[in-house]
Amino acid sequence: MDILCVGHACYDLIFQVPHHPAEDEKLSSVAHLACGGGPAANAAIAIARLGLTTGFIGYLGNDLYGDSHLAELTTEGIDTHHIHRGSIATPVATLIVKPDGKRSVINYTQASTLLPADYCTLMPDQMPKVLLVDGHQPAISLALIKQAKQLGIVTILDAGSLHSGTRQLMTEVDFLAASEKFAHQLSKQDHPETALKQMRSLAPSVIITLGERGLIWSHQNKTGNLPAYSVKSIDSTGAGDAFHGGLAAALARQLNWIDALKYASAVGALCCTTIGARPGMPTWSEVDFLLRHMSTDS
């Protein structure tokens, strides 16, 4: 196995609308999509599309949404043996996507579905090159990160927002890949560059993604920035998840630091070119085409 992903799985109900709905307004959606979601689960899909082998550890309910999501993961060739199924309903996210590609999200989670630290271990016959966690399963994630450190396995935290899970794991990984939201919540700074200065000590490598403004980074006592690739954005849903999957894939294939960032950025950009996270997840050849024919925004 190339990459193991651990964390949140849900089911996304996505509605593309002509404008943000007003109070008491009935609004017709111009497009609709229903598919699996969740940061680590989406990253696993991205990795599989890029041609690497991957597995996912997380929770899905014994219900229609859980069955549908599991079928998607299986169809993509993802190892699902360590997905725990139970009576608690599969989390659901309703996403309202506006014409500019921005979105609003309503999450529903019935109850806690946290897996214990001893839920599973890294097996010798399926030892990953990279471990990617999203902070939503902190106990098992921390246990696997500690095991990964002993085995020389690269570890990444997808830090989308600041909560107990990401706070617990942010100093334990090799690569802290944070959203601008996470950086602001953690540092209380309005400027990402100032936040990065505060966050550099948290992990050997720190990335703050800034959407259409690209990203900034700290790596091996150096800092820098990378502009975003210019694409027509239809829906930003899953772009961060795609970026993290692309980063994990690039590290598994031992790309150098800047090439890994460019590769991950291209995966994230291509994800935005259609409605929903998963339909836009690109293949390796599609990413390669973008990298060879398009420059980043300047």
C-alpha positions as CSV (number, residue, x, y, z in Angstrom):
1,M,0.0,0.0,0.0
2,D,1.3,3.4,-0.9
3,I,-0.8,5.7,1.3
4,L,-3.1,5.1,4.3
5,C,-5.8,7.7,5.0
6,V,-7.5,8.0,8.4
7,G,-10.4,10.2,9.4
8,H,-13.9,11.4,8.5
9,A,-16.3,9.9,6.0
10,C,-19.7,11.4,5.4
11,Y,-22.3,11.7,2.6
12,D,-22.5,14.9,0.6
13,L,-25.7,16.4,-0.8
14,I,-24.7,19.2,-3.1
15,F,-26.9,21.9,-4.6
16,Q,-25.6,24.4,-7.1
17,V,-27.8,27.6,-6.9
18,P,-28.0,30.8,-9.0
19,H,-27.5,33.0,-5.8
20,H,-27.4,32.6,-2.1
21,P,-30.9,32.0,-0.8
22,A,-32.6,34.8,1.0
23,E,-34.8,34.5,4.1
24,D,-38.1,32.6,3.3
25,E,-37.0,32.2,-0.4
26,K,-37.7,29.1,-2.3
27,L,-34.8,28.5,-4.7
28,S,-34.4,26.0,-7.5
29,S,-31.1,24.2,-7.8
30,V,-29.4,24.4,-11.3
31,A,-27.4,21.2,-10.6
32,H,-27.4,18.5,-7.9
33,L,-25.0,15.8,-6.9
34,A,-25.0,13.1,-4.1
35,C,-21.8,11.3,-3.3
36,G,-19.5,10.3,-0.5
37,G,-17.4,13.0,1.2
38,G,-15.2,13.7,4.2
39,P,-11.5,15.0,4.2
40,A,-9.6,11.7,4.5
41,A,-12.1,9.7,2.5
42,N,-11.9,12.3,-0.3
43,A,-8.2,12.3,-0.2
44,A,-8.2,8.5,-0.6
45,I,-10.3,8.9,-3.7
46,A,-7.9,11.5,-5.1
47,I,-4.9,9.2,-4.4
48,A,-6.6,6.2,-6.1
49,R,-7.4,8.3,-9.2
50,L,-3.7,9.3,-9.3
51,G,-2.8,5.6,-9.7
52,L,-1.5,4.8,-6.2
53,T,-2.7,2.1,-3.8
54,T,-4.5,3.4,-0.7
55,G,-6.7,2.4,2.2
56,F,-9.1,4.3,4.4
57,I,-9.8,3.9,8.1
58,G,-13.0,5.5,9.5
59,Y,-16.7,5.0,10.3
60,L,-19.8,4.6,8.2
61,G,-23.3,3.8,9.5
62,N,-25.2,0.7,8.5
63,D,-27.6,2.8,6.4
64,L,-28.2,3.8,2.8
65,Y,-25.7,6.6,2.8
66,G,-23.1,4.4,4.4
67,D,-23.7,1.6,1.8
68,S,-23.4,4.1,-1.0
69,H,-20.2,5.6,0.3
70,L,-18.6,2.2,0.8
71,A,-19.5,1.2,-2.7
72,E,-17.8,4.3,-4.1
73,L,-14.6,3.6,-2.2
74,T,-14.7,-0.1,-3.2
75,T,-15.2,0.8,-6.9
76,E,-12.2,3.1,-6.8
77,G,-10.1,0.2,-5.6
78,I,-9.5,1.5,-2.0
79,D,-8.9,-0.9,0.8
80,T,-11.9,-0.7,3.0
81,H,-11.3,-3.5,5.4
82,H,-10.8,-1.2,8.4
83,I,-13.9,0.8,7.9
84,H,-16.1,0.3,11.0
85,R,-19.8,0.0,10.4
86,G,-22.4,0.6,13.2
87,S,-25.9,1.7,14.1
88,I,-25.1,5.4,14.4
89,A,-26.2,7.2,11.2
90,T,-23.6,8.1,8.6
91,P,-22.8,11.8,8.9
92,V,-24.4,14.0,6.2
93,A,-23.3,17.3,4.7
94,T,-25.5,19.6,2.7
95,L,-23.5,22.0,0.5
96,I,-24.9,25.0,-1.3
97,V,-22.6,26.1,-4.1
98,K,-22.9,29.6,-5.5
99,P,-22.0,30.8,-9.1
100,D,-18.5,31.9,-8.0
101,G,-17.7,28.4,-6.8
102,K,-17.9,29.4,-3.1
103,R,-20.0,27.2,-0.8
104,S,-21.9,27.1,2.4
105,V,-22.0,23.8,4.4
106,I,-24.6,22.3,6.8
107,N,-23.2,19.3,8.7
108,Y,-25.3,16.7,10.5
109,T,-23.6,14.1,12.8
110,Q,-25.9,12.1,15.0
111,A,-23.4,11.1,17.7
112,S,-19.7,10.5,18.3
113,T,-18.2,7.7,16.2
114,L,-14.6,7.8,17.4
115,L,-12.5,4.7,17.0
116,P,-10.3,3.6,19.9
117,A,-6.5,3.8,19.8
118,D,-6.2,0.0,19.6
119,Y,-8.6,-0.3,16.7
120,C,-5.9,-1.5,14.3
121,T,-2.1,-1.3,13.7
122,L,0.1,-0.9,10.7
123,M,0.6,-4.4,9.2
124,P,3.9,-5.6,7.8
125,D,2.3,-6.8,4.6
126,Q,0.5,-3.5,4.0
127,M,3.0,-1.0,5.2
128,P,2.3,2.4,3.7
129,K,4.9,4.9,2.5
130,V,2.7,7.8,3.7
131,L,0.1,8.2,6.5
132,L,-2.5,11.0,6.0
133,V,-4.8,11.9,8.9
134,D,-7.5,14.6,9.1
135,G,-7.9,14.9,12.9
136,H,-11.4,13.5,13.1
137,Q,-10.3,10.2,14.5
138,P,-7.6,11.4,16.9
139,A,-7.1,8.3,19.1
140,I,-6.4,5.8,16.3
141,S,-4.6,8.5,14.3
142,L,-2.2,9.3,17.1
143,A,-1.5,5.6,17.7
144,L,-0.7,5.0,14.0
145,I,1.4,8.2,13.8
146,K,3.6,7.0,16.7
147,Q,4.0,3.6,15.0
148,A,4.7,5.3,11.7
149,K,7.5,7.4,13.3
150,Q,9.2,4.2,14.5
151,L,9.0,2.7,11.0
152,G,10.1,5.8,9.1
153,I,6.7,6.4,7.4
154,V,6.0,10.0,6.4
155,T,3.0,11.5,8.2
156,I,0.7,14.4,7.1
157,L,-2.1,16.2,9.0
158,D,-4.9,17.8,7.0
159,A,-5.7,20.6,9.4
160,G,-8.9,22.1,7.9
161,S,-10.1,23.7,11.1
162,L,-9.0,23.9,14.7
163,H,-10.6,21.4,17.0
164,S,-9.4,19.0,19.7
165,G,-8.3,16.4,17.1
166,T,-6.2,18.7,15.0
167,R,-4.8,20.4,18.1
168,Q,-3.7,17.1,19.5
169,L,-2.0,15.9,16.3
170,M,-0.5,19.1,14.8
171,T,2.8,18.7,16.6
172,E,3.1,14.9,16.0
173,V,3.4,14.9,12.2
174,D,6.1,15.6,9.6
175,F,3.9,17.7,7.4
176,L,1.3,20.1,8.8
177,A,-0.9,21.1,5.9
178,A,-3.2,23.8,7.2
179,S,-6.1,25.8,5.7
180,E,-6.1,29.6,6.1
181,K,-9.0,29.1,8.5
182,F,-7.0,26.8,10.7
183,A,-4.0,29.2,10.7
184,H,-6.2,32.1,11.7
185,Q,-8.0,30.1,14.4
186,L,-4.7,28.9,15.9
187,S,-2.6,32.1,15.6
188,K,-5.3,34.8,16.0
189,Q,-3.4,36.6,13.2
190,D,-5.2,38.1,10.2
191,H,-2.2,37.8,7.9
192,P,-1.2,34.2,6.9
193,E,2.5,35.2,6.7
194,T,2.4,36.2,10.4
195,A,0.6,33.0,11.2
196,L,3.2,31.0,9.4
197,K,5.9,32.5,11.5
198,Q,4.1,31.4,14.7
199,M,3.4,27.9,13.3
200,R,6.9,27.1,11.9
201,S,7.9,25.4,15.2
202,L,4.9,23.0,15.2
203,A,6.2,20.6,12.5
204,P,9.3,20.1,10.3
205,S,7.2,21.3,7.3
206,V,4.2,23.6,7.4
207,I,1.9,24.6,4.6
208,I,-0.9,27.2,4.7
209,T,-3.3,26.9,1.7
210,L,-4.9,30.1,0.6
211,G,-7.4,29.0,-2.1
212,E,-7.1,31.0,-5.3
213,R,-4.2,32.9,-3.7
214,G,-2.0,29.8,-3.7
215,L,-0.1,28.8,-0.6
216,I,2.8,29.7,1.7
217,W,5.2,27.2,3.2
218,S,8.0,26.6,5.7
219,H,10.4,23.7,5.0
220,Q,14.0,22.9,6.2
221,N,14.4,26.4,7.7
222,K,13.3,28.1,4.5
223,T,10.0,29.8,3.6
224,G,8.3,30.6,0.4
225,N,5.1,30.9,-1.6
226,L,3.4,29.3,-4.6
227,P,0.7,30.9,-6.6
228,A,-2.4,29.0,-7.6
229,Y,-3.1,27.4,-11.0
230,S,-5.6,29.4,-13.0
231,V,-8.7,27.3,-13.8
232,K,-12.4,28.1,-14.2
233,S,-13.7,27.3,-10.7
234,I,-17.2,25.7,-10.7
235,D,-17.2,24.4,-7.1
236,S,-14.4,24.5,-4.5
237,T,-15.9,21.5,-2.6
238,G,-13.1,19.0,-1.8
239,A,-10.3,21.2,-3.2
240,G,-8.4,21.0,0.0
241,D,-8.9,17.3,0.3
242,A,-7.6,16.9,-3.3
243,F,-4.6,19.0,-2.4
244,H,-3.8,16.8,0.6
245,G,-4.3,13.6,-1.5
246,G,-2.0,15.1,-4.2
247,L,0.6,16.0,-1.6
248,A,0.6,12.5,-0.1
249,A,0.9,11.0,-3.7
250,A,3.8,13.3,-4.5
251,L,5.6,12.5,-1.3
252,A,5.0,8.7,-1.9
253,R,6.6,9.1,-5.3
254,Q,9.5,11.0,-3.7
255,L,9.1,14.3,-5.6
256,N,11.2,17.2,-4.4
257,W,9.6,19.8,-2.2
258,I,8.7,22.4,-4.8
259,D,7.5,19.8,-7.3
260,A,5.4,18.2,-4.6
261,L,3.7,21.5,-3.8
262,K,3.1,22.2,-7.5
263,Y,1.7,18.7,-8.0
264,A,-0.6,19.0,-5.0
265,S,-1.7,22.5,-6.1
266,A,-2.6,21.1,-9.6
267,V,-4.7,18.3,-8.1
268,G,-6.6,20.8,-5.9
269,A,-7.1,23.2,-8.9
270,L,-8.5,20.5,-11.2
271,C,-10.9,19.4,-8.5
272,C,-12.6,22.8,-8.7
273,T,-13.5,22.5,-12.4
274,T,-16.8,20.5,-11.8
275,I,-19.5,20.3,-9.2
276,G,-18.7,18.1,-6.2
277,A,-15.5,16.9,-4.8
278,R,-15.1,13.5,-6.4
279,P,-16.2,14.0,-10.0
280,G,-13.3,16.5,-10.4
281,M,-10.6,14.4,-8.8
282,P,-8.0,14.1,-11.7
283,T,-5.9,11.3,-13.0
284,W,-2.1,11.4,-13.0
285,S,-2.1,12.2,-16.8
286,E,-4.5,15.1,-16.3
287,V,-2.3,16.6,-13.6
288,D,0.8,16.1,-15.8
289,F,-0.9,17.9,-18.7
290,L,-1.8,20.9,-16.4
291,L,1.8,21.0,-15.1
292,R,3.3,21.0,-18.6
293,H,0.9,23.4,-20.3
294,M,-0.2,25.9,-17.6
295,S,1.7,28.1,-15.2
296,T,0.6,29.2,-11.8
297,D,-1.2,32.5,-11.4
298,S,1.1,35.4,-11.1
